[in-house]
Every structure is written in C-alpha cells, then in structure tokens.
Amino acid sequence: MTAAFDFETVVDRRNSNSMKWTVPAGLLPAGVSADDILPMWVADMDFRVAPAIIDALQGQVDHGIFGYANGADPAYVAAVTGWQARRFGWQVAADWVMPVASVVAALKLTIQTMTRPGDSVLIQTPVYHHFHADPVINGRTVVQAPLTLDGDRYRFDPVAFEQAIRPETRLFILSHPHNPTGNVWSESDLRAMGEICLRHGVFVISDEIHADFVLGDGLKHIPFAALDPRFAANSVTCTSASKTFNLAGLQCGTMIISDPLVRREIRRTLDRNTTTSPSQMGMVATAAAYTGGEEWADAMLAYVRGNQAFFADAVNSRCAGVRVLPMDSLYLAWVDCRGTGLSVTDLDAALFRAGLWLDRGPKFGSDAHGFVRVNLGCPRSVVEEAVRRLEKAFPKG
C-alpha cells in the first residue's frame, strides 16, 4: 500500500482475454504448463487503475449511450495540454493535439505520411519492436544507429548516428525515454539528434509514451519539440496515458504536431485509414487520468521505483550469469543474461521451465541477443516470486 492507493493486491487476470496473461499455443516447451507460467513480458501493468478513471468511466456507462464521438473531446485536449505543462513545462497549443487510437497507430500514420516506399527509417537499437516492424510492413527499409553499451550504460554516439543516415533516409524514430534500455536523454543528446536530423532533412517521430517514468535522481524528461521551434516544426510527438495509467485497451493516444501543414497531411492519412481514431471512452479515461489521477500516478511511480531497486539488488546478488542493468526510467528491467552462456533458444527454454515468460532480447534487435526485458509494473509479491524463479533457473554457488 502506498498512501491511499493499493498496489499490493494481486488481481487475477487469467481468463479475462488479457494478451499478457493468455499463453498462446506452441509457445511453451514440452512438459511446461501454461498454468505454471508467470507472465512479465509485454508493457502492461497489473495494478487496478486510478479511482478517478473508474469513476469517470462509470459515469459514461450510467449515461447508457455510446454513440459517435464528435472528434477531439475538449476536456481531453485540455487535460493533455495541462499535463504537459505541469509535468514537463511544455506549453502545447490546443490545436496541436490530435487524438489517435494509440502510439503505434501514430507511428504508422507518420511513416505513411512523411516517407514513401523505398525510403529508409533510422532507429537506435536495441529498441521497441514496432520501430523495426512498422517501417518494413509499410514498404520502407530500416537503418540502424546502435547505442553503445559502455559497461552498465548505453550511450548515444552522434558520429555513428550521423554516419548511419543514408541519402534515402527520411525519418528518425526516437524512443524518449528509451525502451528497453531506460536511457533518459540529456538536453545535449537531444539537441545533437535534432541538429543532425535538420541538417540531413530527416523528420523525427518522438515517442514519449514512457515520459512519466523517469526514476533516476536528478533526471527529468525534456520533450524533444520543446527544445527548439525548429525541432517542433520537424517532428511529431507521440504520447498516451496508456502506459502511466494502464489504459491500453481503451485505445486512446495523442499526437502533438505544431506545424499546421504536417498536421493537415497526417490528418489526411488518418482519414484514408479510417480505423485509427480513438474511442470516446478512451478520451474520457485520459481526461480523468490527467485531471484526477496525478496523486495516484506519483504513488505508483514511487512503488515502481521500489520494485526496480528490489529486483536489481536481489537478482544481482542471488543469480549467476544474470545482471540487471541500471535503469533511469521505465517500469521495465533490462537484464543481461549473456553470462549464463546460453543461446537464445536455450535461454528461452530455461526461463519457461522456471515458470517465467519474459520479453526476448532479439525482439528489440540483433544486438540484444542474450538479454531479456522484465515488466515490474506489478505487486511486490509478484516481483519477489520472479526473483525466486530466476534464482532457481540460475543459482549462484
């Protein structure tokens, strides 16, 4: 329990049509039962949402009519701009806000609008798998500017970043904060990325869905577009309440686009697709989260910070060949398992036999073989059980 909010109660999500808790056929090795698996993979928290959100949704249900939404709900727009101003000091004009179904939908819309088939898209690996897949599924190619693992930390190399850009590179997808490494980009890093992209005519998607999860002491999230009007004009910012408040199933994301011409062209793409608009319930939940859920969010962040510290300390002291890297953000852990000496396939099998379903490193890029990502957005008792299972798989001594 943190303040007035309960993060300790384990909510049974099996048989609820939860993607996280539904083990697909063929995933597990022979002899391992789905009933014995603890899923800690996809970034979907296991906490009940803030009371303000439940109250707002209940009000919609009690109203009893679920008709067409009339575009962006003014309460939603005001809540989004207010959150950006309070949390990050970014003054966002109301007409910059465009609701979409999700940040993934926003990525696809921007790829379709700002590039053409055959163009290339720049990403910084290891990185969220949609950054790899969405350009390709839309007929574009991917070029990589890998982050450098320097001891326990990943770092940005501006020289390597600029050298990765090709003549046909039209777009850079920035993970900010970076998923899965937990990097919180400094102002100097962001300015370097922005200047290089301007110099080469590369448009920027800044995926800031994890912006609220900056956990490191003395660190803060700096919206990319807030740094320079030129960066704002050369970018779209994608965000959502879905990570902070665990609302992914309600289908509501936000694009913040300052340039009216870019906004118009992305809206045209949105109109052509017809299936990427948000739900009214999603906008209601987002408005409630940003206006009535701030105390809950702060309490949840404190709880997650504790989970991060406990998990890293326990695994690093009790498990052999497994190392939890320091995380400055996210409710996820990035774990180096290369010390086990296991191949990707054997590592998967060992984890499944221990009863753990984690995100495989190769999902984030070829430079992430031997790593796994662990979701710590859950009660502490679940984290403790995960440590016990990891220790069973990789005992020390």
matplotlib code that plots the C-alpha trace (Angstrom):
import matplotlib.pyplot as plt

x = [0.0, 1.3, -0.6, -4.3, -3.7, -3.3, -0.5, -0.1, -3.2, -2.8, -5.6, -6.4, -6.2, -6.4, -9.4, -10.0, -8.9, -5.7, -2.9, -0.4, -1.9, -3.0, -0.3, -0.5, -0.5, 3.0, 4.9, 6.0, 8.4, 7.1, 6.3, 5.7, 2.1, 0.5, -0.9, 2.6, 3.7, 4.2, 3.9, 6.2, 6.7, 4.5, 4.4, 1.0, 0.8, -1.1, -2.4, -6.0, -6.3, -6.8, -10.2, -10.8, -10.7, -13.1, -15.5, -15.4, -15.9, -18.7, -20.4, -20.2, -21.7, -24.5, -25.3, -26.1, -25.5, -22.3, -22.7, -20.2, -17.6, -17.5, -13.8, -11.4, -13.2, -12.4, -11.9, -9.4, -7.5, -7.4, -6.2, -3.4, -2.1, -2.4, -0.4, 2.4, 2.6, 2.5, 4.8, 7.3, 6.9, 5.9, 3.2, 1.2, -1.4, -4.8, -4.8, -1.6, -3.3, -4.6, -6.1, -5.4, -6.1, -2.6, 1.0, 1.6, -1.2, 0.6, 3.9, 2.2, 0.4, 3.6, 5.6, 2.9, 2.7, 6.3, 8.0, 7.5, 8.1, 11.8, 12.7, 14.6, 13.8, 16.6, 16.3, 18.6, 18.9, 18.1, 14.7, 10.9, 10.0, 7.4, 10.3, 11.7, 8.4, 6.3, 8.6, 9.0, 5.3, 4.8, 7.4, 10.2, 13.7, 15.4, 18.8, 20.3, 22.5, 23.1, 23.6, 26.9, 26.9, 29.6, 29.9, 26.4, 25.2, 24.1, 25.3, 24.5, 27.3, 26.5, 29.2, 27.8, 24.3, 25.1, 27.1, 24.1, 21.9, 21.6, 20.6, 17.1, 16.7, 13.6, 12.6, 14.1, 12.0, 13.3, 12.4, 12.3, 12.9, 14.5, 12.7, 14.2, 17.5, 15.9, 18.1, 16.9, 18.2, 20.1, 19.4, 22.8, 21.9, 18.5, 20.0, 22.6, 20.0, 17.8, 20.5, 21.8, 18.2, 17.7, 21.0, 20.0, 16.3, 15.2, 11.9, 11.5, 8.9, 9.5, 7.8, 7.4, 4.9, 7.2, 7.8, 6.3, 8.6, 11.8, 13.0, 16.7, 17.7, 18.2, 16.9, 13.9, 12.1, 12.6, 10.1, 12.1, 9.8, 10.1, 13.8, 13.7, 10.9, 12.8, 12.7, 9.0, 8.3, 10.4, 8.7, 5.6, 5.4, 3.5, 2.3, -0.6, -1.9, -2.0, 1.4, 1.2, -2.4, -2.5, -5.3, -4.1, -7.3, -9.3, -7.5, -6.5, -3.2, -2.1, -0.1, 1.2, 2.0, 2.9, 3.3, -0.1, 1.0, 2.3, -0.8, -3.0, -1.2, -1.2, -4.9, -5.4, -3.6, -5.8, -8.9, -7.8, -7.1, -10.5, -9.6, -7.1, -9.5, -9.7, -12.7, -14.8, -14.3, -10.5, -10.8, -12.9, -10.4, -7.5, -9.1, -9.9, -6.3, -4.6, -7.0, -7.8, -5.1, -1.9, -1.7, -2.2, 0.5, 3.0, 2.3, 2.6, 5.9, 7.3, 6.1, 7.7, 10.9, 11.0, 10.3, 13.2, 15.6, 14.5, 14.6, 18.1, 19.6, 18.1, 18.9, 22.4, 23.2, 21.5, 21.6, 24.6, 25.3, 22.4, 22.9, 20.2, 21.4, 20.8, 17.5, 16.9, 13.3, 10.5, 8.7, 10.7, 14.1, 16.7, 18.6, 21.9, 21.9, 25.0, 26.9, 24.8, 26.5, 23.1, 21.9, 18.7, 16.7, 18.2, 17.7, 14.0, 13.6, 15.4, 13.2, 10.0, 11.0, 11.4, 7.9, 8.8, 7.6, 9.8, 10.4, 13.2, 16.1, 16.1, 12.7, 14.5, 17.3, 20.1, 22.4, 20.2, 20.8, 21.3, 19.1, 15.6, 13.1, 11.1, 7.9, 8.0, 4.6, 3.1, 2.7, 6.0, 5.0, 5.0, 8.4, 9.7, 8.3, 10.0, 13.3, 12.8, 12.2, 15.2, 17.3, 16.0, 17.0, 20.4, 21.5, 24.7, 27.3]
y = [0.0, 3.5, 6.4, 5.8, 3.5, -0.2, -1.6, -4.8, -6.7, -9.3, -9.1, -12.4, -11.5, -15.1, -15.8, -12.1, -12.0, -10.4, -10.6, -10.5, -13.4, -15.6, -18.1, -18.8, -22.4, -23.6, -21.0, -23.3, -26.3, -29.8, -30.5, -26.9, -26.0, -22.6, -22.7, -22.5, -19.5, -16.0, -13.5, -10.5, -9.6, -7.0, -3.5, -3.9, -3.2, -5.4, -2.5, -1.5, 1.9, 5.2, 5.7, 8.9, 6.9, 4.2, 6.9, 8.7, 5.5, 4.5, 7.9, 7.1, 3.7, 5.1, 7.6, 4.5, 5.8, 5.1, 7.0, 8.5, 10.8, 14.4, 14.5, 15.5, 15.9, 19.5, 18.0, 15.6, 18.3, 20.5, 17.6, 16.7, 20.2, 20.7, 17.5, 18.5, 22.0, 20.7, 17.7, 18.9, 22.7, 22.4, 24.8, 23.0, 24.8, 23.1, 22.9, 20.9, 18.0, 15.2, 12.1, 8.7, 5.1, 4.5, 5.5, 2.5, 3.9, 7.3, 5.7, 4.0, 7.2, 9.3, 6.7, 6.6, 10.4, 11.5, 8.8, 6.9, 3.2, 2.6, 5.4, 4.4, 5.0, 5.4, 3.7, 3.3, -0.3, -2.2, -0.6, -1.3, -3.9, -1.7, 0.6, -2.3, -3.7, -0.8, 0.8, -2.6, -3.5, -0.2, -0.9, 1.1, -0.1, 0.3, 1.7, 1.4, 3.6, 1.2, 2.5, 1.6, -0.5, 1.0, -1.0, -0.9, 2.0, 2.6, 5.8, 7.9, 8.4, 11.4, 10.5, 6.9, 8.4, 10.8, 8.2, 5.8, 8.3, 7.4, 9.6, 7.9, 8.3, 10.4, 9.6, 9.0, 7.3, 8.5, 6.4, 9.0, 7.8, 4.8, 1.4, -1.0, 0.4, 3.0, 5.9, 9.3, 11.6, 14.7, 18.0, 17.9, 14.4, 15.6, 18.8, 16.8, 14.4, 17.3, 19.3, 16.2, 15.4, 19.0, 19.0, 15.9, 16.6, 13.8, 14.1, 13.0, 10.9, 11.4, 8.5, 9.9, 7.3, 6.5, 10.2, 9.9, 7.1, 9.0, 7.4, 8.4, 11.0, 14.5, 13.4, 14.8, 14.3, 17.0, 17.0, 16.9, 19.5, 21.9, 22.4, 24.5, 25.7, 24.2, 20.8, 21.2, 22.0, 19.0, 16.5, 14.9, 13.9, 10.7, 10.1, 8.5, 8.0, 4.3, 3.5, 5.7, 4.8, 1.4, 2.2, 0.4, -1.5, 1.8, 2.8, 6.5, 8.0, 11.6, 13.2, 16.7, 18.5, 22.1, 22.6, 23.1, 21.6, 18.4, 18.2, 18.5, 15.8, 13.4, 14.1, 13.2, 9.9, 9.3, 9.9, 7.5, 4.8, 5.3, 2.8, 4.8, 7.1, 6.9, 5.8, 8.2, 6.0, 6.3, 10.1, 10.2, 8.0, 10.1, 13.3, 11.7, 10.4, 13.7, 15.8, 13.5, 10.8, 12.7, 11.7, 8.1, 8.4, 9.8, 7.0, 4.4, 5.8, 5.6, 2.0, 1.1, 2.8, 0.4, -2.6, -1.6, -1.3, -4.5, -6.5, -5.3, -5.8, -9.3, -10.7, -9.2, -10.8, -14.1, -15.2, -16.5, -15.2, -12.7, -8.9, -6.3, -3.1, 0.3, 1.8, 5.6, 5.2, 2.8, 0.2, -2.4, -4.0, -4.8, -7.9, -9.1, -12.9, -13.5, -14.6, -17.8, -18.9, -20.0, -19.5, -17.5, -20.7, -22.4, -19.2, -19.2, -22.8, -22.3, -19.3, -21.2, -24.2, -21.8, -20.6, -17.1, -15.5, -12.6, -10.5, -11.9, -9.7, -10.3, -8.8, -5.4, -6.0, -8.4, -6.6, -7.7, -11.5, -12.7, -10.0, -10.1, -7.4, -7.8, -6.0, -4.8, -3.0, -5.4, -6.1, -6.6, -10.2, -10.9, -9.4, -11.5, -14.6, -13.7, -13.4, -16.8, -18.4, -16.7, -17.9, -21.4, -21.2, -19.7, -20.5, -18.9, -21.2]
z = [0.0, -1.0, 0.6, -0.1, -3.1, -3.2, -5.4, -3.3, -4.1, -6.8, -9.3, -11.2, -14.9, -16.2, -18.3, -18.9, -22.5, -21.5, -24.0, -21.3, -19.3, -22.3, -23.2, -27.0, -28.2, -29.1, -27.0, -24.2, -24.4, -23.8, -20.2, -19.2, -18.3, -19.0, -15.5, -14.1, -16.1, -14.6, -17.5, -17.1, -20.7, -22.5, -21.0, -19.4, -15.6, -13.2, -11.0, -10.9, -12.4, -10.5, -8.8, -10.8, -14.0, -12.8, -11.6, -15.0, -17.0, -14.6, -15.4, -19.1, -18.5, -16.4, -19.2, -21.2, -24.8, -26.7, -30.0, -32.4, -30.8, -32.2, -32.8, -30.0, -26.7, -25.4, -21.9, -23.3, -25.1, -22.0, -19.9, -22.3, -22.6, -18.9, -18.1, -20.5, -18.9, -15.3, -15.6, -18.2, -18.5, -22.2, -23.4, -26.0, -28.0, -28.2, -31.9, -31.9, -30.2, -32.5, -30.8, -32.4, -31.3, -30.0, -30.2, -32.6, -34.8, -34.6, -35.7, -38.7, -39.7, -39.6, -41.6, -44.2, -44.4, -44.2, -46.2, -49.4, -50.3, -50.7, -48.2, -45.1, -41.4, -38.8, -35.4, -32.3, -31.4, -29.2, -29.4, -29.2, -31.9, -33.7, -34.7, -36.6, -37.9, -38.8, -41.5, -43.1, -43.2, -44.9, -47.6, -46.1, -45.0, -41.7, -41.0, -37.5, -35.3, -32.5, -29.0, -27.4, -24.2, -22.2, -19.0, -17.5, -19.5, -23.1, -24.7, -27.8, -30.3, -32.5, -35.0, -35.5, -35.6, -38.4, -40.3, -40.3, -42.3, -45.9, -48.9, -48.8, -45.0, -44.4, -40.9, -37.4, -34.7, -31.3, -28.2, -25.5, -22.8, -24.5, -24.4, -23.4, -22.1, -19.8, -21.1, -20.2, -23.0, -21.9, -23.4, -25.2, -26.7, -27.9, -29.4, -31.2, -32.7, -33.7, -35.4, -37.3, -38.5, -39.6, -41.5, -43.4, -44.0, -41.7, -40.0, -36.3, -34.5, -30.8, -29.0, -25.4, -24.1, -21.1, -20.3, -16.8, -15.8, -15.2, -12.0, -11.7, -9.1, -10.6, -14.0, -15.9, -19.1, -21.7, -24.6, -27.8, -29.5, -26.5, -27.1, -30.3, -32.6, -35.5, -33.8, -33.2, -36.8, -37.9, -35.6, -34.2, -30.5, -29.7, -26.2, -24.3, -20.8, -21.6, -20.0, -16.9, -16.2, -17.9, -20.3, -23.5, -24.0, -24.2, -27.4, -27.0, -27.9, -28.7, -31.4, -30.8, -34.0, -34.1, -37.9, -39.5, -42.8, -41.2, -39.1, -42.2, -44.1, -41.2, -40.7, -44.4, -43.9, -40.8, -42.9, -45.5, -43.0, -41.1, -38.4, -36.2, -34.4, -30.6, -28.6, -26.7, -23.6, -24.1, -24.3, -21.1, -19.3, -20.5, -19.3, -15.9, -15.6, -16.3, -14.2, -11.3, -11.3, -10.6, -6.9, -7.9, -10.6, -8.2, -5.7, -8.4, -9.6, -6.0, -5.8, -9.2, -8.1, -5.1, -7.4, -9.6, -6.7, -5.1, -8.3, -9.3, -5.8, -5.5, -8.9, -9.0, -5.6, -5.9, -9.5, -11.5, -15.0, -14.9, -14.5, -14.1, -15.7, -14.0, -15.2, -15.2, -16.4, -17.4, -15.2, -17.0, -16.3, -18.9, -18.0, -19.4, -19.4, -21.6, -18.5, -18.5, -21.8, -23.1, -26.7, -27.3, -27.7, -24.6, -22.5, -23.5, -22.5, -19.2, -18.3, -19.3, -17.3, -14.3, -15.0, -16.4, -19.6, -20.3, -23.4, -25.6, -26.4, -30.1, -30.3, -29.8, -32.3, -33.2, -30.8, -27.9, -28.1, -24.5, -23.0, -21.6, -20.6, -17.5, -16.6, -13.0, -13.0, -10.6, -6.9, -5.0, -4.1, -7.9, -8.2, -5.3, -6.9, -10.2, -8.3, -6.7, -10.1, -11.7, -8.8, -9.3, -13.0, -12.4, -8.8, -7.5, -6.0]

ax = plt.figure().add_subplot(projection="3d")
ax.plot(x, y, z, "-o")
ax.set_aspect("equal")
plt.show()
